[in-house]
């Protein structure tokens, strides 16, 4: 039995579990159109949504890190 394709939310959640440094690498990979196994089964539009959500999430973390200094 094949497992269902991940949803955008599933993909974002799973990628974020790897931590901030990994998410930054994933963003770079996606911006360079390098394949990510976890995104297999998502459409190009869905992959763009994952990328944008990861960027949005990391923007919040970067603001928090700067304000804590």
N, C-alpha and C positions, 0 to 999 in steps of 0.2 A: 504494500500500500504506500503510495506517495504521500509525503507530508505536504500540507497546504503551503502555498507561497506565503511569505511573511507579509504583514500589513506594514504600512509606513510607520505606524506607532510601535509595532513589534520591533522593527529594524532599529529605530532610534533608541529604544529602550535597551536592546541587546548591545548595541555599539557603545552606549554610555556606561554600561557595566564595566567596561575595560578601563575607565578612568580618563582624566583630562588629556594626558599626553597621547594616549592612543587615539582619542577622538580627534585631536589636532592632526595626527597622521592620516586618519581616515578621511578627513576633510581634504587634505592635500591629495590623497589618492583619487578621490572623487573628482576634484578639480582638474586632475590630469587624465581623467577618463580611464584610470586603472581599475580593473574589476575587483570587487569585494565579494567574496563568496556569500556572505550573509545577505546580499542584495539580489541574489539569483532569484528570478521569478517576479521581480518588480519591473514595471514598465519604466521607460526612460522618464516619463513625467513623475512617477512615484519616486524614482531615484533622485530627481531634482528636489522633490519635497523633503526627502530625508536630508539631503545636503543643506537645504535652507534651514531646516529645524536644528541641525547640528550647529550651524553657524550662529543661529539665534541663541542657542543654549550657551555656547562658548562665549558669546559677547557678554552675557550676564555674569559668567564666572570671571571674565577678565575685569569687568567693572568692580566686582566684589574684591578681587585680589588687590587692585589699585587703591581702593578706598580703605583697606585694612592696614596699609603701610603708614 
